[in-house]
């Protein structure tokens, strides 16, 4: 499994959306206070691909719980990383 890094976007690709363009977990304003952006994304696009981290981002608690409980469809063993 790939570690979170700023160069991960060169390793994985996904759809570009409004949320993926706005989300940068390394930006200073996000690091200072991530909650306004995360709250907005939860309401507008709760699951999106982030090219910055090269992975999918899930922002709703209930969706996260569902993903963590479903190891047949959501598993690190089915990753496409080399």
ChimeraX attribute file (.defattr): number of C-alpha atoms within 10 A of each C-alpha:
attribute: neighborCount
match mode: 1-to-1
recipient: residues
	/A:1	10
	/A:2	15
	/A:3	8
	/A:4	11
	/A:5	11
	/A:6	14
	/A:7	12
	/A:8	17
	/A:9	15
	/A:10	11
	/A:11	14
	/A:12	17
	/A:13	16
	/A:14	14
	/A:15	10
	/A:16	12
	/A:17	12
	/A:18	11
	/A:19	20
	/A:20	20
	/A:21	12
	/A:22	11
	/A:23	21
	/A:24	19
	/A:25	14
	/A:26	12
	/A:27	10
	/A:28	10
	/A:29	11
	/A:30	15
	/A:31	11
	/A:32	8
	/A:33	10
	/A:34	15
	/A:35	11
	/A:36	10
	/A:37	15
	/A:38	19
	/A:39	13
	/A:40	13
	/A:41	22
	/A:42	15
	/A:43	10
	/A:44	11
	/A:45	17
	/A:46	17
	/A:47	17
	/A:48	20
	/A:49	21
	/A:50	25
	/A:51	23
	/A:52	21
	/A:53	24
	/A:54	21
	/A:55	18
	/A:56	15
	/A:57	18
	/A:58	18
	/A:59	18
	/A:60	16
	/A:61	11
	/A:62	10
	/A:63	13
	/A:64	13
	/A:65	10
	/A:66	11
	/A:67	15
	/A:68	12
	/A:69	12
	/A:70	10
	/A:71	12
	/A:72	9
	/A:73	10
	/A:74	13
	/A:75	12
	/A:76	11
	/A:77	10
	/A:78	11
	/A:79	10
	/A:80	10
	/A:81	10
	/A:82	6
